[in-house]
Amino acid sequence: MTADTRRRSDTRSEIQRIALCRFTEDGYDKTSLREIAEDLGVTKAALYYHFRTKENILESLVTDIGKSVDGLVAWVGSAPSTRERRQEMLRRLAGLAQSGVGDLMRCVQQNEASLASLPQATDIVHRYKEELWRASTPPGATLEDRLRARIAIMTILMASKGASELGGTAQERTDAALRIAFEIMP
């Protein structure tokens, strides 16, 4: 990878990070490309080099994060479901959550009405949640077990970066969430 390619990739990632924060905090509809460019410290024209619209940014986030979730779901499904394997899935999910999965899911949930015109984004995020829930549920699970699996996953996602009002560092929140999720997980 050349220095120029790496710089473009870093800029693209930074645009995605800033946009996701804006979409979550201020709302998708209330966020403009101009504001994203200003937060990034570039002109709107420079932003256009990477993304022409807010929709393009959101779609890129869903696609990029989706690949990671797909990999996790494939890993979980590649062997029999054991408690240890489900716990390892939670550890891996915690790593993904720190890199943006939790923030994206929170953003889509908070902006669901605004994103009605982008059903591909909301459908994919909902599909990921369903796949994670299915992957974390043991065969023959009772209703209580299915609820426990969902709560364990949501605990991991809630402790990610966007939950700083809980206190502690991101790592402390993740560690606490894993302890709680392991206790809950069937």
N, C-alpha and C positions, 0 to 999 in steps of 0.2 A: 504494500500500500504506500503510495507516494505521500509526501507531506501535504500536498494540495488536496488529495482525496481524503486524508485523515482530517484536515481542517474543515472540509465540507461536511463530513460525517459528524464531527463535533458540533458544528453550527446547527445542523439539522436536529441533532439530539437536544441541544440547548433550546431551540425553538419549540420542540415538542414539550420539553419540561416546563418552560414558561407558559406555553399555551394551556397545558393541562392544569397548572396552578390557577391561571386566570379563569378558565372554564369552570373549575370547581368552586373557587372563592367568589367570583363576580357573576357567574352564570354564562352559559354559552352564548345566548342571545345578546347579552350586554357587553361582550368582549369583541373588540375590533382588531383587525390586523394591525392597524396603526399603533394600538396600545401594546400589542405583542412586540412589534418592532421597537417601540420606545423602551420597553423593559429590557430588550436584548441589546439596546444601544446601537441599532442599525437603522437604515432608512427602510421605508416600506418597499422600495424597489429591490433592496438587498434581500428582504424577506421573500419577495415574489420569485427570486431565483430558486428557492427551495420549495415553496408552497404558494400556489395561486389563491387559495381560499382557506377559510377556517375548516371547511368540510374536508379538504385535502389533509390538513394537519390531524384532524380527528381520525380519519380513515387510516392514516399512517400509524398513529398510536395503536389503534385496534389491531392492525395487521402485525406490527412489530411485537406487541405484547402477546398477541394471539399465538404466535409461533412458539413462544416460551411455554404458554399454557398447554398447547397441543403436545409439546414434548413431554411435559409432566404427566398429562393424562395417558399418553402412549406408554410411558415408563410404568405407571401404576398398573395399567392393563396387561403388561407383558409377563406377569407372574401372578400366582394365586394371591388373593387378598388375605393378608394376615395383619394382625394388630401392629406388628413391627413395621410392615411395609406401609400401612396407613400413617403411622407416626413419621416415617421417613418422608412420605408425601407432604405432611404438614411442615416438616423442616424445609423441604425444597420450596414449598409454597411461601413460607416466610421469607426466603431469599428473594423470590419473585416479587412478593409484596413490597419489599424494600426497594425494588427496582421499578416499581410503577403499576403493578397489577391492581393493588388495592386502591390506588389513587384513580385509576381509570374506571374501575367499577363504581367507586363513589361518585365520580364525575357524571357517569351515565345515569346513575340513579337520581342524582340531584337535578339533572337537566332533562329528564325523560320526556317531559312535554315539549321542550324546545327541540329535542332531537327526533321528534316524530317524523320529520321530513327526511331523516337519515336512518331508516329502519335497519339498513345493513349493519350499522354500528351497534345499535341497541340489541338487535337480534344476536349478533356474535357474542356480545358481553353476556347476555342471558344464557346463551348456549354454553359458554365457558363455565358459568356458575353451575348449571345443570350437570355438566360433565364432571366437574370437581366433586359435586355432591354424590354423584353416582360412583365415582372412583373411590370415595372415602367410606362408602357404605358396605359393610360386610354382606356376603351372600346370606339370604334368608333373614335379613334384618327386620326387627320389629319396628313398629311406628316409633317407639322411644329411641331405638338405635339410629333410625334415619334422622330424627331430630337432633340427636347428639352429634352425628356426623356433620350436619349443617351448621350447628352452633360452633363446633370446633373450627370449621373453615372460616366462619364469619369472625370468630375471635382473632384468628391470624390476620385477616384483612383489616379489621378495625384497629389493630395495633400498629399498622404501617404508618408511614410518614405523616399522613394527614391527621393523626390523632394526638398531636403534641399537647393538646389541652389536658391529656391524661397525666402529664408530668413525666419525668424521667427522660432518658435519652432514647433514641430510636432502638438501639440494641437492648436496653433494659425493658422497653415495652414488648419487643419481639420475644425476649426470653420469658417474660411473664406470660405472654399469650401462649407460647409453646407449652409451658407448664400447665396452664389451665386447659388448653386444647387436649393435651395428653390425658388429663384426668377425665375429660368429657368423652373423648373418642371411644366408640364401642370396639 
